[in-house]
Amino acid sequence: LPVRASAAEHGACSSTAGGRKPEFLGDLVVEPALWQLTDVELRRVQDLSVIREGVGSVTFEGETDCRDLLEHLPNLVIIEQGEVIVYPESCDKPEVGQGLNKAARVTLHGCKPGPQTKISSPRSRERYLQRVARMTEEKGAVLADY
């Protein structure tokens, strides 16, 4: 189970003083707030989420060791309209199951067919959904919902 201990029990927080979000994260939201956790808590963070409001999010399922991760997040997790990229530099990617190279749930907002695509009928909507599912599978992922 993830560790749930107060900062008072295990010393000061490991990052940003005062509990404020670090500026280097820009418009990324990180849940839980890693900069408020102790080193003990950072070792076993449950369901780490990186969010870009209005664009999308990625939640790394299970426990993640987040020590020394916070300052690297903006370079490791890229959330843009229509895509999420984790480890854009393949030389940075650890073995499967290590770091952020693990099962994750991705949510993208505003993904819809272009202006040339008409999906007015149930049949055309179904074809579009199949196309999205196929494109998702080609990336080694599974479409959970659209």
N, C-alpha and C positions, 0 to 999 in steps of 0.2 A: 504494500500500500504506500502511496505517496506520503512523505513526511509532512506533517502539519504542526509546526512549532513556531512559537513567537520569536521575533528578533531578540527580545530581551533574554530568552532562554539560551540562545546560541551566539550572542555577540551582535555587533552592528551589522547592518545590511552591507552587502558586498559592493554596491555601486552608488549611484547618484544620491548625494546627501539631500535630506529633506523629502525624499520620496517622489520628487518630480520626474516626469518622463524626460529621458535624455533627448536633447535637441537633434542629435545625429540620426534619430529614428525618423525625422521628418513627419510625413503623414501616415506612417505605419503605426498601428495599434498592436500592442503585444499583450496577450492574456495567458496566464496571469502576468502581472507587472513584475518582470524579472528583476528590475532594479530595486525592488522592495524586499526581495528574498535573501535569506542568508545562504552561505555556501552549502550548508546541510540541505536546505530546501531546494537549492538549484540542482542538486544531484539527481533529484527524482521529481521532476515537474510533470504533472499529469495533463495530457491533452493540450499541449502548447499550441496557441493560435496566433497567427500573424495576419492582420487584417488591414486592408486599405479601404476605408469607408466608401461606399458607392461603387466600388470596383470589384472586390472579391476578397476571399480569405483562404487560408490553408490551415488545417488543424492536424497536427502530427499526433497520431493516435497512440495511446499508452504513455509510458514514462519516457522522458527525454532528459538526459544529462545536459543541463544548460550552463554549466560552468564555462566561462570564457566564450560564450556564444553571443551575448547581447550586442557587443560592439561590432560584431561581424554580420548581424542579421540583415542590414540594408544591402549588403553585397551578396548574401547567400540566398535570400528569398526576394524575388522580383514579382510584383503583382501589377499587371497592366491590364488594360481592357482586353478581355477575351483570352488571357493566358496567365498562368502562374509558372514561374521557372524557379526551381530549387537547384542550387549549385550550378549557376550559369557557366562557371569555369570547371570543366570536368576534372581537371587536375586537383581541385579542392575536395572532390566528392570522396567521402570515406566508404568503407565496405558497407554492404546492405545491413541494416539493423543498427548502424552506428550513426551518431549525430542526427542529422535531419534526413538521412537516406533510409527512410522507413515508410510504412503505410501512412497515408494522409488522406484527409477528406478535403477536397477543393470545391469551393463555391465561387461561381462567377456571376456577376450581375450585368444585366443589359445585353446578354448574348441573344441575338435575334437575327433572323434572315435579313439579307441586304434588301435594298429597295427594289431590285429586279425580281426577287423571289416572291411569288404570291402563294400564300398558304390559307386561302379562304375556305377550301373544302376539307372535310375530315380526312379524305384520302391524301391530299397534299400535305396536311399537317403530319400524318403518319409517316409519309415518305421523308419529310424533313427531320422528324425525330429519329428515324432509322439512320439517316445520313449523319446526324450529330453523334449517335451511338457508335457508328462505324469509325468516325474520326477519333472519338475518344478511345476506342479499342486499339486503334493504330498507334496510339501513344502509350499503350500498355496499361490503360486504366479501364475502369468500369463506370458507365454512366448510371448513377443512382436515381436521378430524377431530372426532369426538365420542365 
